[in-house]
Amino acid sequence: MTLPISFEFFPPKTPEGVDKLRGVRRQLYALRPEFCSMTYGAGGSTQAGTFAAVAEMLAEGVDAASHFSCIGATRASVRSQLAELRDMGVTRLVALRGDLPSGYGAGGEFQYASELIEFIRAETGSHFRIYAACYPEVHPQARSPQADLQALAAKVRAGADVLVTQMFFNADAYFHFVDEVHALGLQVPVVPGIMPITNSAGLLRFADNCGAEVPRWMRLRLQGFGDDVAVIRAFGAEVMARLCERLVAGGAPSLHFYTLNQAAPTLALCARLGLGA
């Protein structure tokens, strides 16, 4: 199967984690990703770690995208950070609203990701390829599905080039969402975000928090496996491979893998799909 793929990592908090992630990246680079992205903590709390990891990936010869959140930021701070990223050679950004660190009140000069995207475009023109987040099953904080789509449209009209979805497990939800995006006249690629299944309790908790529906049959199977990691991973690889095959057959432009800083689950899933070989 020939299809562009990309990988997401998060900044490790310890020197050991940094070393481990370097090894994970080396393994995943063998799949020849189009790019790799690095997440950005609440209120920019991991900015230094994010930018350092992005610089490392660029030095390793891989196109690197920096996540970039705006809650709590000022126009001056964003302007300075954009200049830093440009000087590093970054040409891709994942532009997000982000969440404030606990203990912070509302602050900053941006309320929405669309405002950040508009500012990036005004400041840097077409230098950055901008990726924006989307939720096929509706953002958990959206007032309504219609309001969620309008917020998404604002991001695209502000200058987003590509939409990347939150994780999901229902292919029909993705295809329906793509139809809704196109019905609004938004002709942008909608890239599925894929979460390899490695841990039952953690996956179900994260899915519940971000509003991703886990089909009842799948939830019951995962709960029934208990703590048997080998069985969970084998089941997860099979389920996610079938999902990815259906997405690709239906026209998904590429696949973006949420690696959780682990190589083996994504390598196994890509091997099943014949990706990167």
C-alpha positions in Angstrom: 0.0 0.0 0.0 1.4 3.4 -1.0 0.1 6.2 1.1 1.7 9.2 2.9 2.0 8.7 6.7 3.0 10.8 9.6 3.8 10.3 13.3 3.0 12.4 16.4 5.2 12.4 19.5 5.1 14.3 22.8 8.0 16.0 24.6 9.5 13.6 27.3 9.8 15.0 30.8 13.1 13.2 31.8 16.5 12.7 30.2 15.8 9.0 30.0 12.6 9.7 28.1 14.5 11.9 25.7 16.9 9.1 25.0 14.1 6.6 24.6 12.3 8.8 22.1 15.4 9.1 20.0 15.4 5.3 19.6 11.7 5.2 18.9 12.1 7.9 16.2 15.0 5.9 14.6 12.8 2.9 14.3 9.8 4.7 12.9 11.9 6.7 10.4 12.4 3.4 8.6 8.8 3.8 7.4 9.7 7.0 5.6 7.1 9.3 7.1 6.1 12.5 5.2 6.7 14.4 8.5 6.7 14.0 12.3 5.0 16.3 14.7 5.7 17.2 18.3 2.9 18.2 20.7 2.9 21.4 22.8 1.8 21.4 26.4 -1.0 23.3 28.0 -0.5 27.0 27.8 2.8 26.4 26.0 4.1 24.6 29.1 6.4 22.3 27.1 7.5 24.9 24.5 11.2 24.5 25.2 11.0 20.7 25.0 8.8 20.9 21.9 11.2 23.2 20.0 14.2 21.2 21.1 12.7 18.0 19.8 11.6 19.6 16.6 15.2 20.9 16.1 16.5 17.3 16.7 14.1 15.8 14.1 15.1 18.4 11.5 18.8 17.6 12.2 18.0 13.9 11.8 16.8 14.7 8.2 13.1 14.4 8.9 10.5 17.2 8.1 9.2 18.2 11.5 5.9 20.0 12.4 5.6 21.9 15.7 2.3 21.9 17.6 1.5 25.5 18.4 -1.2 26.5 20.9 -2.4 30.0 21.6 -4.4 30.0 24.9 -2.6 32.3 27.3 -0.3 33.7 24.5 0.0 37.3 23.3 0.6 38.5 19.8 4.1 39.5 20.7 4.9 36.1 22.2 3.5 34.3 19.2 5.3 36.6 16.8 8.6 35.8 18.6 8.0 32.1 18.6 7.1 32.1 14.9 10.3 33.8 14.1 12.2 31.2 16.2 10.6 28.4 14.3 11.2 30.0 10.9 14.9 30.4 11.8 15.0 26.7 12.8 13.8 25.7 9.3 10.3 24.6 10.4 7.7 24.8 7.6 4.7 23.0 9.1 2.6 24.0 12.2 -0.2 22.2 13.9 -2.2 25.2 15.1 -4.4 24.6 18.2 -6.3 26.6 20.7 -4.8 24.5 23.5 -5.7 24.3 27.2 -4.5 26.5 30.1 -2.4 24.9 32.7 -4.3 24.2 35.9 -4.3 27.3 38.2 -4.3 29.8 35.3 -7.3 32.1 34.7 -8.4 33.1 31.2 -5.7 35.1 29.6 -3.8 36.0 26.4 -5.0 37.6 23.3 -6.4 34.6 21.4 -9.6 32.8 22.2 -9.8 30.4 19.3 -7.5 28.4 17.0 -9.0 30.3 14.0 -7.6 33.6 15.5 -4.2 32.0 15.8 -4.3 30.7 12.2 -5.4 34.1 10.9 -2.5 35.8 12.8 0.1 33.2 11.5 -1.0 33.9 8.0 -0.9 37.7 8.5 2.6 37.4 10.0 4.2 34.8 7.8 2.2 34.6 4.6 2.4 31.1 3.0 5.7 30.1 4.8 4.0 27.5 7.0 1.7 24.6 6.0 -0.9 24.8 8.7 -2.7 21.8 10.1 -5.8 22.2 12.2 -7.6 19.8 14.5 -11.0 18.4 13.9 -13.4 16.0 15.6 -15.4 13.6 13.4 -17.7 12.9 16.4 -18.0 16.5 17.5 -15.7 18.4 19.9 -16.7 17.6 23.5 -17.0 21.3 24.4 -19.0 22.3 21.3 -22.4 23.8 21.9 -23.8 21.7 19.0 -22.6 19.8 16.0 -23.5 22.8 13.8 -21.5 25.1 16.0 -18.5 22.7 15.8 -18.6 22.7 12.0 -18.8 26.5 11.9 -15.8 26.7 14.2 -14.0 24.3 11.8 -15.0 26.4 8.8 -13.5 29.5 10.5 -10.2 27.7 10.9 -10.1 26.8 7.2 -11.2 30.2 6.0 -8.5 31.7 8.2 -5.9 29.8 6.3 -5.6 26.1 7.5 -4.3 23.9 4.8 -5.1 20.4 6.2 -7.4 19.0 8.9 -6.3 16.2 11.1 -8.9 14.3 13.1 -8.9 13.3 16.8 -8.8 9.6 17.1 -11.9 7.6 16.3 -12.9 4.0 15.7 -15.9 4.3 13.4 -15.1 4.7 9.7 -18.7 5.8 9.0 -18.2 8.7 11.4 -15.1 9.8 9.4 -16.8 9.5 6.0 -19.9 11.4 7.2 -17.7 14.1 8.6 -15.8 14.5 5.4 -19.1 14.8 3.5 -20.1 17.6 5.9 -16.8 19.4 5.5 -17.2 19.3 1.7 -20.8 20.4 1.9 -19.6 23.6 3.5 -17.4 24.2 0.5 -14.2 23.5 2.4 -11.9 21.8 -0.1 -9.1 20.7 2.3 -7.7 17.2 3.0 -9.1 15.5 6.1 -6.4 13.2 7.5 -7.5 10.5 9.9 -5.7 10.4 13.2 -5.0 6.8 14.2 -4.4 5.7 17.8 -2.8 2.2 18.0 -4.4 0.2 20.8 -1.9 -0.8 23.4 -3.7 -0.4 26.8 -7.3 -1.1 27.4 -8.0 1.1 30.5 -5.9 4.0 29.2 -7.5 4.0 25.8 -11.1 3.9 27.1 -10.4 6.7 29.6 -8.8 8.9 26.9 -11.6 8.1 24.4 -14.2 9.1 27.0 -12.4 12.4 27.8 -12.1 13.5 24.2 -15.5 12.4 23.0 -14.4 9.5 20.8 -17.0 6.7 20.6 -15.7 3.2 21.3 -18.2 0.7 19.8 -19.9 -1.3 22.5 -18.6 -4.6 21.1 -15.0 -3.3 21.1 -15.3 -1.8 24.6 -16.6 -5.1 26.0 -13.8 -7.1 24.3 -11.2 -4.8 25.6 -12.6 -4.9 29.1 -12.8 -8.7 28.9 -9.0 -9.0 28.2 -8.2 -7.6 31.6 -4.4 -6.8 31.8 -3.3 -9.3 29.1 -1.2 -6.8 27.1 -0.2 -9.3 24.4 -3.9 -10.1 23.6 -4.9 -6.5 23.8 -2.2 -5.5 21.3 -3.0 -8.3 18.9 -6.7 -7.5 19.0 -5.9 -3.8 18.6 -3.6 -4.3 15.6 -6.4 -6.4 13.9 -9.1 -3.9 14.6 -7.1 -0.8 13.7 -5.8 -2.4 10.5 -9.3 -3.1 9.3 -10.3 0.5 10.1 -7.3 1.9 8.2 -8.0 -0.4 5.2 -11.5 0.9 5.0 -10.4 4.5 5.4 -7.8 4.2 2.6 -10.3 2.4 0.4 -12.7 5.2 0.9 -10.2 7.9 -0.1 -8.4 9.0 3.0 -5.5 11.2 1.8 -3.0 9.9 4.4 -2.8 8.5 7.9 -1.5 10.3 11.0 -0.4 8.0 13.8 -0.6 9.0 17.5 2.5 7.0 18.6 2.4 7.8 22.4 6.2 7.7 22.0 6.2 4.0 21.4 7.5 2.3 18.2 6.3 -1.3 18.3 2.5 -0.8 18.1 2.7 1.6 15.1 5.3 -0.6 13.4 3.1 -3.6 13.8 0.1 -1.8 12.4 2.0 -0.3 9.4 3.4 -3.8 8.7 -0.1 -5.2 8.5 -1.1 -2.5 6.1 2.1 -2.7 4.0 2.9 0.9 4.7 6.4 2.3 4.5 7.8 -0.9 3.1 
